[in-house]
Amino acid sequence: MRESFGQSLARRMALTAQYLGWTPDIFWAATPQECNAALTDPHAAEFDGGAPPITRSDVKNLLELENNG
């Protein structure tokens, strides 16, 4: 049986809190995406959802869009 999004999210949030040593302030300020990213191997062939990591140029483009939009 495949794990639901909610189950996956709860498991990853627990792992983030327990294994990364984040303080409660850091943990509660983090988004689910940040927790997921912190637990994902950046060198893995495929990330959850198949999305590659964001690059510096991606961030620059997003900031330009935000400033001009």
N, CA, C and O atoms as a Tripos MOL2 file, in Angstrom:
@<TRIPOS>MOLECULE
protein
  276   275    69     0     0
PROTEIN
NO_CHARGES

@<TRIPOS>ATOM
      1 N           0.8390   -1.1790    0.0000 N.3       1 MET1
      2 CA          0.0000    0.0000    0.0000 C.3       1 MET1
      3 C           0.8830    1.2410    0.0000 C.2       1 MET1
      4 O           1.8420    1.3290    0.7660 O.2       1 MET1
      5 N           0.5650    2.1690   -0.8350 N.am      2 ARG2
      6 CA          1.3480    3.3980   -0.9590 C.3       2 ARG2
      7 C           1.0100    4.3650    0.1660 C.2       2 ARG2
      8 O          -0.1480    4.5000    0.5600 O.2       2 ARG2
      9 N           2.0290    5.0270    0.6710 N.am      3 GLU3
     10 CA          1.8690    5.9840    1.7530 C.3       3 GLU3
     11 C           1.1730    7.2480    1.2420 C.2       3 GLU3
     12 O           1.5050    7.7480    0.1670 O.2       3 GLU3
     13 N           0.2160    7.7620    2.0060 N.am      4 SER4
     14 CA         -0.4730    8.9910    1.6100 C.3       4 SER4
     15 C           0.4440   10.1920    1.8270 C.2       4 SER4
     16 O           1.4520   10.1040    2.5270 O.2       4 SER4
     17 N           0.0770   11.3080    1.2160 N.am      5 PHE5
     18 CA          0.8520   12.5330    1.3870 C.3       5 PHE5
     19 C           0.9360   12.9110    2.8590 C.2       5 PHE5
     20 O           2.0110   13.2540    3.3510 O.2       5 PHE5
     21 N          -0.1870   12.8510    3.5650 N.am      6 GLY6
     22 CA         -0.2080   13.2080    4.9840 C.3       6 GLY6
     23 C           0.6850   12.3100    5.8210 C.2       6 GLY6
     24 O           1.3880   12.7840    6.7130 O.2       6 GLY6
     25 N           0.6580   11.0120    5.5340 N.am      7 GLN7
     26 CA          1.5130   10.0800    6.2600 C.3       7 GLN7
     27 C           2.9810   10.3510    5.9690 C.2       7 GLN7
     28 O           3.8180   10.3380    6.8720 O.2       7 GLN7
     29 N           3.2840   10.5940    4.7000 N.am      8 SER8
     30 CA          4.6610   10.9000    4.3100 C.3       8 SER8
     31 C           5.1410   12.1850    4.9640 C.2       8 SER8
     32 O           6.2680   12.2600    5.4540 O.2       8 SER8
     33 N           4.2850   13.1890    4.9700 N.am      9 LEU9
     34 CA          4.6290   14.4700    5.5700 C.3       9 LEU9
     35 C           4.8850   14.3140    7.0630 C.2       9 LEU9
     36 O           5.8780   14.8280    7.5780 O.2       9 LEU9
     37 N           4.0100   13.6170    7.7550 N.am     10 ALA10
     38 CA          4.1810   13.4130    9.1960 C.3      10 ALA10
     39 C           5.4770   12.6740    9.4980 C.2      10 ALA10
     40 O           6.1870   13.0200   10.4420 O.2      10 ALA10
     41 N           5.7850   11.6600    8.6990 N.am     11 ARG11
     42 CA          7.0190   10.8820    8.9030 C.3      11 ARG11
     43 C           8.2490   11.7450    8.6760 C.2      11 ARG11
     44 O           9.1980   11.6950    9.4580 O.2      11 ARG11
     45 N           8.2360   12.5350    7.6080 N.am     12 ARG12
     46 CA          9.3860   13.3780    7.3010 C.3      12 ARG12
     47 C           9.5560   14.4980    8.3270 C.2      12 ARG12
     48 O          10.6830   14.8490    8.6770 O.2      12 ARG12
     49 N           8.4600   15.0540    8.8060 N.am     13 MET13
     50 CA          8.5510   16.0920    9.8390 C.3      13 MET13
     51 C           9.1640   15.5030   11.1150 C.2      13 MET13
     52 O          10.0000   16.1430   11.7530 O.2      13 MET13
     53 N           8.7510   14.2920   11.4840 N.am     14 ALA14
     54 CA          9.3080   13.6450   12.6740 C.3      14 ALA14
     55 C          10.7960   13.3720   12.4930 C.2      14 ALA14
     56 O          11.5880   13.5940   13.4080 O.2      14 ALA14
     57 N          11.1730   12.8910   11.3120 N.am     15 LEU15
     58 CA         12.5910   12.6390   11.0420 C.3      15 LEU15
     59 C          13.4080   13.9260   11.1130 C.2      15 LEU15
     60 O          14.5160   13.9440   11.6490 O.2      15 LEU15
     61 N          12.8510   14.9880   10.5720 N.am     16 THR16
     62 CA         13.5420   16.2660   10.5940 C.3      16 THR16
     63 C          13.7890   16.7120   12.0250 C.2      16 THR16
     64 O          14.8950   17.1240   12.3730 O.2      16 THR16
     65 N          12.7700   16.6290   12.8400 N.am     17 ALA17
     66 CA         12.8870   17.0660   14.2300 C.3      17 ALA17
     67 C          13.8720   16.2020   15.0060 C.2      17 ALA17
     68 O          14.6430   16.7170   15.8160 O.2      17 ALA17
     69 N          13.8540   14.9040   14.7690 N.am     18 GLN18
     70 CA         14.6570   13.9820   15.5590 C.3      18 GLN18
     71 C          16.1100   13.8810   15.1100 C.2      18 GLN18
     72 O          17.0090   13.8410   15.9500 O.2      18 GLN18
     73 N          16.3540   13.8390   13.8150 N.am     19 TYR19
     74 CA         17.6810   13.4900   13.3240 C.3      19 TYR19
     75 C          18.5420   14.6450   12.8470 C.2      19 TYR19
     76 O          19.7620   14.5000   12.7660 O.2      19 TYR19
     77 N          17.9600   15.7640   12.5360 N.am     20 LEU20
     78 CA         18.7640   16.8800   12.0410 C.3      20 LEU20
     79 C          19.2180   17.8060   13.1550 C.2      20 LEU20
     80 O          20.0450   18.6890   12.9280 O.2      20 LEU20
     81 N          18.6910   17.6190   14.3480 N.am     21 GLY21
     82 CA         19.1080   18.4180   15.4790 C.3      21 GLY21
     83 C          18.6280   19.8610   15.4210 C.2      21 GLY21
     84 O          19.2200   20.7420   16.0450 O.2      21 GLY21
     85 N          17.5720   20.1000   14.6870 N.am     22 TRP22
     86 CA         17.0350   21.4490   14.6040 C.3      22 TRP22
     87 C          16.4340   21.8300   15.9460 C.2      22 TRP22
     88 O          15.8110   20.9940   16.6010 O.2      22 TRP22
     89 N          16.6070   23.0610   16.3620 N.am     23 THR23
     90 CA         15.9580   23.5600   17.5630 C.3      23 THR23
     91 C          14.4550   23.6880   17.2710 C.2      23 THR23
     92 O          14.0570   23.7300   16.1070 O.2      23 THR23
     93 N          13.6210   23.7490   18.3150 N.am     24 PRO24
     94 CA         12.1840   23.9110   18.0580 C.3      24 PRO24
     95 C          11.8630   25.1450   17.2170 C.2      24 PRO24
     96 O          10.9740   25.0940   16.3680 O.2      24 PRO24
     97 N          12.5750   26.2550   17.4420 N.am     25 ASP25
     98 CA         12.3230   27.4600   16.6480 C.3      25 ASP25
     99 C          12.5900   27.2260   15.1660 C.2      25 ASP25
    100 O          11.8040   27.6500   14.3190 O.2      25 ASP25
    101 N          13.6810   26.5620   14.8530 N.am     26 ILE26
    102 CA         14.0040   26.2790   13.4490 C.3      26 ILE26
    103 C          12.9920   25.2990   12.8670 C.2      26 ILE26
    104 O          12.5050   25.4860   11.7520 O.2      26 ILE26
    105 N          12.6790   24.2520   13.6300 N.am     27 PHE27
    106 CA         11.7360   23.2470   13.1480 C.3      27 PHE27
    107 C          10.3800   23.8600   12.8350 C.2      27 PHE27
    108 O           9.8380   23.6280   11.7540 O.2      27 PHE27
    109 N           9.8260   24.6320   13.7470 N.am     28 TRP28
    110 CA          8.4800   25.1690   13.5560 C.3      28 TRP28
    111 C           8.4400   26.2990   12.5310 C.2      28 TRP28
    112 O           7.3730   26.6160   12.0040 O.2      28 TRP28
    113 N           9.5820   26.9060   12.2440 N.am     29 ALA29
    114 CA          9.6230   27.9480   11.2170 C.3      29 ALA29
    115 C           9.7840   27.3520    9.8160 C.2      29 ALA29
    116 O           9.5350   28.0340    8.8220 O.2      29 ALA29
    117 N          10.1950   26.0940    9.7320 N.am     30 ALA30
    118 CA         10.4350   25.4450    8.4350 C.3      30 ALA30
    119 C           9.1340   25.0240    7.7800 C.2      30 ALA30
    120 O           8.1770   24.6330    8.4490 O.2      30 ALA30
    121 N           9.1170   25.1100    6.4640 N.am     31 THR31
    122 CA          7.9730   24.6230    5.6980 C.3      31 THR31
    123 C           8.1330   23.1160    5.4720 C.2      31 THR31
    124 O           9.2380   22.5910    5.6080 O.2      31 THR31
    125 N           7.0590   22.4210    5.1320 N.am     32 PRO32
    126 CA          7.1960   20.9990    4.7950 C.3      32 PRO32
    127 C           8.1960   20.7680    3.6590 C.2      32 PRO32
    128 O           8.9150   19.7680    3.6600 O.2      32 PRO32
    129 N           8.2430   21.6860    2.6940 N.am     33 GLN33
    130 CA          9.1890   21.5480    1.5860 C.3      33 GLN33
    131 C          10.6310   21.6430    2.0940 C.2      33 GLN33
    132 O          11.5010   20.9130    1.6190 O.2      33 GLN33
    133 N          10.8900   22.5340    3.0500 N.am     34 GLU34
    134 CA         12.2400   22.6590    3.6030 C.3      34 GLU34
    135 C          12.6360   21.4120    4.3830 C.2      34 GLU34
    136 O          13.7830   20.9690    4.3080 O.2      34 GLU34
    137 N          11.7000   20.8480    5.1270 N.am     35 CYS35
    138 CA         11.9700   19.5980    5.8420 C.3      35 CYS35
    139 C          12.2710   18.4780    4.8580 C.2      35 CYS35
    140 O          13.2070   17.7050    5.0610 O.2      35 CYS35
    141 N          11.4900   18.3900    3.8040 N.am     36 ASN36
    142 CA         11.7020   17.3760    2.7790 C.3      36 ASN36
    143 C          13.0690   17.5620    2.1190 C.2      36 ASN36
    144 O          13.8010   16.5940    1.9130 O.2      36 ASN36
    145 N          13.4060   18.7960    1.7930 N.am     37 ALA37
    146 CA         14.6990   19.0650    1.1550 C.3      37 ALA37
    147 C          15.8540   18.7060    2.0820 C.2      37 ALA37
    148 O          16.8800   18.1950    1.6330 O.2      37 ALA37
    149 N          15.6890   18.9710    3.3680 N.am     38 ALA38
    150 CA         16.7500   18.6700    4.3220 C.3      38 ALA38
    151 C          16.9890   17.1680    4.4420 C.2      38 ALA38
    152 O          18.0850   16.7430    4.8070 O.2      38 ALA38
    153 N          15.9840   16.3720    4.1420 N.am     39 LEU39
    154 CA         16.0930   14.9180    4.2480 C.3      39 LEU39
    155 C          16.3730   14.2330    2.9140 C.2      39 LEU39
    156 O          16.5100   13.0110    2.8740 O.2      39 LEU39
    157 N          16.4590   14.9780    1.8440 N.am     40 THR40
    158 CA         16.6570   14.4100    0.5140 C.3      40 THR40
    159 C          18.1320   14.4660    0.1330 C.2      40 THR40
    160 O          18.7890   15.4940    0.2960 O.2      40 THR40
    161 N          18.6320   13.3750   -0.3640 N.am     41 ASP41
    162 CA         20.0230   13.3100   -0.8150 C.3      41 ASP41
    163 C          20.1710   14.1440   -2.0850 C.2      41 ASP41
    164 O          19.5660   13.8150   -3.1050 O.2      41 ASP41
    165 N          20.9690   15.2230   -2.0450 N.am     42 PRO42
    166 CA         21.0980   16.0680   -3.2300 C.3      42 PRO42
    167 C          21.8030   15.3730   -4.3930 C.2      42 PRO42
    168 O          21.7700   15.8560   -5.5250 O.2      42 PRO42
    169 N          22.4350   14.2470   -4.1110 N.am     43 HIS43
    170 CA         23.1530   13.5280   -5.1580 C.3      43 HIS43
    171 C          22.3730   12.3180   -5.6780 C.2      43 HIS43
    172 O          22.8720   11.5540   -6.5030 O.2      43 HIS43
    173 N          21.1480   12.1580   -5.1840 N.am     44 ALA44
    174 CA         20.3150   11.0390   -5.6340 C.3      44 ALA44
    175 C          19.9480   11.2390   -7.0990 C.2      44 ALA44
    176 O          19.8270   12.3680   -7.5740 O.2      44 ALA44
    177 N          19.7750   10.1420   -7.7970 N.am     45 ALA45
    178 CA         19.4630   10.2170   -9.2270 C.3      45 ALA45
    179 C          18.1270   10.8970   -9.4650 C.2      45 ALA45
    180 O          17.9640   11.6080  -10.4570 O.2      45 ALA45
    181 N          17.1810   10.6920   -8.5810 N.am     46 GLU46
    182 CA         15.8560   11.2800   -8.7660 C.3      46 GLU46
    183 C          15.3170   11.7050   -7.4060 C.2      46 GLU46
    184 O          15.3530   10.9360   -6.4460 O.2      46 GLU46
    185 N          14.8250   12.9130   -7.3350 N.am     47 PHE47
    186 CA         14.2540   13.4250   -6.0950 C.3      47 PHE47
    187 C          12.7890   13.0480   -6.0230 C.2      47 PHE47
    188 O          12.1870   12.6620   -7.0250 O.2      47 PHE47
    189 N          12.2100   13.1590   -4.8230 N.am     48 ASP48
    190 CA         10.7650   12.9610   -4.6760 C.3      48 ASP48
    191 C          10.0690   13.9190   -5.6230 C.2      48 ASP48
    192 O          10.3560   15.1160   -5.6090 O.2      48 ASP48
    193 N           9.1780   13.4270   -6.4280 N.am     49 GLY49
    194 CA          8.4680   14.2580   -7.3800 C.3      49 GLY49
    195 C           9.2370   14.4710   -8.6700 C.2      49 GLY49
    196 O           8.7040   15.0660   -9.6070 O.2      49 GLY49
    197 N          10.4840   14.0000   -8.7470 N.am     50 GLY50
    198 CA         11.2600   14.1020   -9.9570 C.3      50 GLY50
    199 C          11.8120   15.4810  -10.2750 C.2      50 GLY50
    200 O          12.3510   15.6900  -11.3620 O.2      50 GLY50
    201 N          11.6910   16.4290   -9.3500 N.am     51 ALA51
    202 CA         12.1740   17.7880   -9.6130 C.3      51 ALA51
    203 C          13.6500   17.9000   -9.2460 C.2      51 ALA51
    204 O          14.0550   17.4480   -8.1760 O.2      51 ALA51
    205 N          14.4590   18.4970  -10.1200 N.am     52 PRO52
    206 CA         15.8680   18.7040   -9.7860 C.3      52 PRO52
    207 C          15.9990   19.8250   -8.7540 C.2      52 PRO52
    208 O          15.0700   20.6130   -8.5770 O.2      52 PRO52
    209 N          17.1330   19.9010   -8.0800 N.am     53 PRO53
    210 CA         17.3100   20.9710   -7.1010 C.3      53 PRO53
    211 C          17.3190   22.3360   -7.7770 C.2      53 PRO53
    212 O          17.6930   22.4580   -8.9440 O.2      53 PRO53
    213 N          16.9110   23.3490   -7.0460 N.am     54 ILE54
    214 CA         16.9050   24.7060   -7.5860 C.3      54 ILE54
    215 C          18.3460   25.2030   -7.6790 C.2      54 ILE54
    216 O          19.1650   24.9270   -6.8030 O.2      54 ILE54
    217 N          18.6400   25.9280   -8.7320 N.am     55 THR55
    218 CA         19.9920   26.4440   -8.9490 C.3      55 THR55
    219 C          20.0510   27.9280   -8.5950 C.2      55 THR55
    220 O          19.0250   28.5810   -8.4050 O.2      55 THR55
    221 N          21.2610   28.4370   -8.5130 N.am     56 ARG56
    222 CA         21.4510   29.8590   -8.2400 C.3      56 ARG56
    223 C          20.7950   30.7220   -9.3210 C.2      56 ARG56
    224 O          20.2060   31.7600   -9.0170 O.2      56 ARG56
    225 N          20.8980   30.2970  -10.5690 N.am     57 SER57
    226 CA         20.2730   31.0740  -11.6520 C.3      57 SER57
    227 C          18.7450   31.0110  -11.5570 C.2      57 SER57
    228 O          18.0660   31.9780  -11.9040 O.2      57 SER57
    229 N          18.1980   29.8820  -11.0910 N.am     58 ASP58
    230 CA         16.7560   29.8020  -10.8640 C.3      58 ASP58
    231 C          16.3130   30.8350   -9.8320 C.2      58 ASP58
    232 O          15.3170   31.5320  -10.0270 O.2      58 ASP58
    233 N          17.0600   30.9270   -8.7340 N.am     59 VAL59
    234 CA         16.7330   31.8930   -7.6850 C.3      59 VAL59
    235 C          16.8310   33.3140   -8.2300 C.2      59 VAL59
    236 O          15.9710   34.1500   -7.9530 O.2      59 VAL59
    237 N          17.8750   33.5850   -9.0020 N.am     60 LYS60
    238 CA         18.0370   34.9190   -9.5900 C.3      60 LYS60
    239 C          16.8470   35.2580  -10.4850 C.2      60 LYS60
    240 O          16.3070   36.3620  -10.4100 O.2      60 LYS60
    241 N          16.4390   34.3150  -11.3270 N.am     61 ASN61
    242 CA         15.2960   34.5440  -12.2150 C.3      61 ASN61
    243 C          14.0130   34.7800  -11.4310 C.2      61 ASN61
    244 O          13.2180   35.6490  -11.7860 O.2      61 ASN61
    245 N          13.8060   34.0070  -10.3620 N.am     62 LEU62
    246 CA         12.6140   34.1930   -9.5410 C.3      62 LEU62
    247 C          12.6060   35.5620   -8.8660 C.2      62 LEU62
    248 O          11.5700   36.2210   -8.7880 O.2      62 LEU62
    249 N          13.7810   35.9820   -8.3770 N.am     63 LEU63
    250 CA         13.8670   37.3060   -7.7490 C.3      63 LEU63
    251 C          13.5910   38.4160   -8.7540 C.2      63 LEU63
    252 O          12.9240   39.3980   -8.4270 O.2      63 LEU63
    253 N          14.0950   38.2690   -9.9630 N.am     64 GLU64
    254 CA         13.8330   39.2690  -11.0060 C.3      64 GLU64
    255 C          12.3510   39.3310  -11.3400 C.2      64 GLU64
    256 O          11.7920   40.4150  -11.5050 O.2      64 GLU64
    257 N          11.7160   38.1740  -11.4390 N.am     65 LEU65
    258 CA         10.2830   38.1450  -11.7010 C.3      65 LEU65
    259 C           9.5020   38.8150  -10.5710 C.2      65 LEU65
    260 O           8.5510   39.5540  -10.8220 O.2      65 LEU65
    261 N           9.9030   38.5560   -9.3430 N.am     66 GLU66
    262 CA          9.2320   39.1470   -8.1910 C.3      66 GLU66
    263 C           9.3990   40.6790   -8.1790 C.2      66 GLU66
    264 O           8.4530   41.4140   -7.8980 O.2      66 GLU66
    265 N          10.5950   41.1320   -8.4830 N.am     67 ASN67
    266 CA         10.8660   42.5690   -8.4720 C.3      67 ASN67
    267 C          10.1790   43.2940   -9.6230 C.2      67 ASN67
    268 O           9.8650   44.4790   -9.5060 O.2      67 ASN67
    269 N           9.9410   42.5990  -10.7320 N.am     68 ASN68
    270 CA          9.3360   43.2290  -11.9080 C.3      68 ASN68
    271 C           7.8480   42.9340  -12.0360 C.2      68 ASN68
    272 O           7.1960   43.4320  -12.9540 O.2      68 ASN68
    273 N           7.3100   42.1420  -11.1400 N.am     69 GLY69
    274 CA          5.9610   41.7090  -11.3430 C.3      69 GLY69
    275 C           4.9590   42.2430  -10.4300 C.2      69 GLY69
    276 O           3.7790   41.9140  -10.5470 O.2      69 GLY69
@<TRIPOS>BOND
     1     1     2 1
     2     2     3 1
     3     3     4 2
     4     3     5 am
     5     5     6 1
     6     6     7 1
     7     7     8 2
     8     7     9 am
     9     9    10 1
    10    10    11 1
    11    11    12 2
    12    11    13 am
    13    13    14 1
    14    14    15 1
    15    15    16 2
    16    15    17 am
    17    17    18 1
    18    18    19 1
    19    19    20 2
    20    19    21 am
    21    21    22 1
    22    22    23 1
    23    23    24 2
    24    23    25 am
    25    25    26 1
    26    26    27 1
    27    27    28 2
    28    27    29 am
    29    29    30 1
    30    30    31 1
    31    31    32 2
    32    31    33 am
    33    33    34 1
    34    34    35 1
    35    35    36 2
    36    35    37 am
    37    37    38 1
    38    38    39 1
    39    39    40 2
    40    39    41 am
    41    41    42 1
    42    42    43 1
    43    43    44 2
    44    43    45 am
    45    45    46 1
    46    46    47 1
    47    47    48 2
    48    47    49 am
    49    49    50 1
    50    50    51 1
    51    51    52 2
    52    51    53 am
    53    53    54 1
    54    54    55 1
    55    55    56 2
    56    55    57 am
    57    57    58 1
    58    58    59 1
    59    59    60 2
    60    59    61 am
    61    61    62 1
    62    62    63 1
    63    63    64 2
    64    63    65 am
    65    65    66 1
    66    66    67 1
    67    67    68 2
    68    67    69 am
    69    69    70 1
    70    70    71 1
    71    71    72 2
    72    71    73 am
    73    73    74 1
    74    74    75 1
    75    75    76 2
    76    75    77 am
    77    77    78 1
    78    78    79 1
    79    79    80 2
    80    79    81 am
    81    81    82 1
    82    82    83 1
    83    83    84 2
    84    83    85 am
    85    85    86 1
    86    86    87 1
    87    87    88 2
    88    87    89 am
    89    89    90 1
    90    90    91 1
    91    91    92 2
    92    91    93 am
    93    93    94 1
    94    94    95 1
    95    95    96 2
    96    95    97 am
    97    97    98 1
    98    98    99 1
    99    99   100 2
   100    99   101 am
   101   101   102 1
   102   102   103 1
   103   103   104 2
   104   103   105 am
   105   105   106 1
   106   106   107 1
   107   107   108 2
   108   107   109 am
   109   109   110 1
   110   110   111 1
   111   111   112 2
   112   111   113 am
   113   113   114 1
   114   114   115 1
   115   115   116 2
   116   115   117 am
   117   117   118 1
   118   118   119 1
   119   119   120 2
   120   119   121 am
   121   121   122 1
   122   122   123 1
   123   123   124 2
   124   123   125 am
   125   125   126 1
   126   126   127 1
   127   127   128 2
   128   127   129 am
   129   129   130 1
   130   130   131 1
   131   131   132 2
   132   131   133 am
   133   133   134 1
   134   134   135 1
   135   135   136 2
   136   135   137 am
   137   137   138 1
   138   138   139 1
   139   139   140 2
   140   139   141 am
   141   141   142 1
   142   142   143 1
   143   143   144 2
   144   143   145 am
   145   145   146 1
   146   146   147 1
   147   147   148 2
   148   147   149 am
   149   149   150 1
   150   150   151 1
   151   151   152 2
   152   151   153 am
   153   153   154 1
   154   154   155 1
   155   155   156 2
   156   155   157 am
   157   157   158 1
   158   158   159 1
   159   159   160 2
   160   159   161 am
   161   161   162 1
   162   162   163 1
   163   163   164 2
   164   163   165 am
   165   165   166 1
   166   166   167 1
   167   167   168 2
   168   167   169 am
   169   169   170 1
   170   170   171 1
   171   171   172 2
   172   171   173 am
   173   173   174 1
   174   174   175 1
   175   175   176 2
   176   175   177 am
   177   177   178 1
   178   178   179 1
   179   179   180 2
   180   179   181 am
   181   181   182 1
   182   182   183 1
   183   183   184 2
   184   183   185 am
   185   185   186 1
   186   186   187 1
   187   187   188 2
   188   187   189 am
   189   189   190 1
   190   190   191 1
   191   191   192 2
   192   191   193 am
   193   193   194 1
   194   194   195 1
   195   195   196 2
   196   195   197 am
   197   197   198 1
   198   198   199 1
   199   199   200 2
   200   199   201 am
   201   201   202 1
   202   202   203 1
   203   203   204 2
   204   203   205 am
   205   205   206 1
   206   206   207 1
   207   207   208 2
   208   207   209 am
   209   209   210 1
   210   210   211 1
   211   211   212 2
   212   211   213 am
   213   213   214 1
   214   214   215 1
   215   215   216 2
   216   215   217 am
   217   217   218 1
   218   218   219 1
   219   219   220 2
   220   219   221 am
   221   221   222 1
   222   222   223 1
   223   223   224 2
   224   223   225 am
   225   225   226 1
   226   226   227 1
   227   227   228 2
   228   227   229 am
   229   229   230 1
   230   230   231 1
   231   231   232 2
   232   231   233 am
   233   233   234 1
   234   234   235 1
   235   235   236 2
   236   235   237 am
   237   237   238 1
   238   238   239 1
   239   239   240 2
   240   239   241 am
   241   241   242 1
   242   242   243 1
   243   243   244 2
   244   243   245 am
   245   245   246 1
   246   246   247 1
   247   247   248 2
   248   247   249 am
   249   249   250 1
   250   250   251 1
   251   251   252 2
   252   251   253 am
   253   253   254 1
   254   254   255 1
   255   255   256 2
   256   255   257 am
   257   257   258 1
   258   258   259 1
   259   259   260 2
   260   259   261 am
   261   261   262 1
   262   262   263 1
   263   263   264 2
   264   263   265 am
   265   265   266 1
   266   266   267 1
   267   267   268 2
   268   267   269 am
   269   269   270 1
   270   270   271 1
   271   271   272 2
   272   271   273 am
   273   273   274 1
   274   274   275 1
   275   275   276 2
@<TRIPOS>SUBSTRUCTURE
     1 MET1         2 RESIDUE 1 A MET
     2 ARG2         6 RESIDUE 1 A ARG
     3 GLU3        10 RESIDUE 1 A GLU
     4 SER4        14 RESIDUE 1 A SER
     5 PHE5        18 RESIDUE 1 A PHE
     6 GLY6        22 RESIDUE 1 A GLY
     7 GLN7        26 RESIDUE 1 A GLN
     8 SER8        30 RESIDUE 1 A SER
     9 LEU9        34 RESIDUE 1 A LEU
    10 ALA10       38 RESIDUE 1 A ALA
    11 ARG11       42 RESIDUE 1 A ARG
    12 ARG12       46 RESIDUE 1 A ARG
    13 MET13       50 RESIDUE 1 A MET
    14 ALA14       54 RESIDUE 1 A ALA
    15 LEU15       58 RESIDUE 1 A LEU
    16 THR16       62 RESIDUE 1 A THR
    17 ALA17       66 RESIDUE 1 A ALA
    18 GLN18       70 RESIDUE 1 A GLN
    19 TYR19       74 RESIDUE 1 A TYR
    20 LEU20       78 RESIDUE 1 A LEU
    21 GLY21       82 RESIDUE 1 A GLY
    22 TRP22       86 RESIDUE 1 A TRP
    23 THR23       90 RESIDUE 1 A THR
    24 PRO24       94 RESIDUE 1 A PRO
    25 ASP25       98 RESIDUE 1 A ASP
    26 ILE26      102 RESIDUE 1 A ILE
    27 PHE27      106 RESIDUE 1 A PHE
    28 TRP28      110 RESIDUE 1 A TRP
    29 ALA29      114 RESIDUE 1 A ALA
    30 ALA30      118 RESIDUE 1 A ALA
    31 THR31      122 RESIDUE 1 A THR
    32 PRO32      126 RESIDUE 1 A PRO
    33 GLN33      130 RESIDUE 1 A GLN
    34 GLU34      134 RESIDUE 1 A GLU
    35 CYS35      138 RESIDUE 1 A CYS
    36 ASN36      142 RESIDUE 1 A ASN
    37 ALA37      146 RESIDUE 1 A ALA
    38 ALA38      150 RESIDUE 1 A ALA
    39 LEU39      154 RESIDUE 1 A LEU
    40 THR40      158 RESIDUE 1 A THR
    41 ASP41      162 RESIDUE 1 A ASP
    42 PRO42      166 RESIDUE 1 A PRO
    43 HIS43      170 RESIDUE 1 A HIS
    44 ALA44      174 RESIDUE 1 A ALA
    45 ALA45      178 RESIDUE 1 A ALA
    46 GLU46      182 RESIDUE 1 A GLU
    47 PHE47      186 RESIDUE 1 A PHE
    48 ASP48      190 RESIDUE 1 A ASP
    49 GLY49      194 RESIDUE 1 A GLY
    50 GLY50      198 RESIDUE 1 A GLY
    51 ALA51      202 RESIDUE 1 A ALA
    52 PRO52      206 RESIDUE 1 A PRO
    53 PRO53      210 RESIDUE 1 A PRO
    54 ILE54      214 RESIDUE 1 A ILE
    55 THR55      218 RESIDUE 1 A THR
    56 ARG56      222 RESIDUE 1 A ARG
    57 SER57      226 RESIDUE 1 A SER
    58 ASP58      230 RESIDUE 1 A ASP
    59 VAL59      234 RESIDUE 1 A VAL
    60 LYS60      238 RESIDUE 1 A LYS
    61 ASN61      242 RESIDUE 1 A ASN
    62 LEU62      246 RESIDUE 1 A LEU
    63 LEU63      250 RESIDUE 1 A LEU
    64 GLU64      254 RESIDUE 1 A GLU
    65 LEU65      258 RESIDUE 1 A LEU
    66 GLU66      262 RESIDUE 1 A GLU
    67 ASN67      266 RESIDUE 1 A ASN
    68 ASN68      270 RESIDUE 1 A ASN
    69 GLY69      274 RESIDUE 1 A GLY
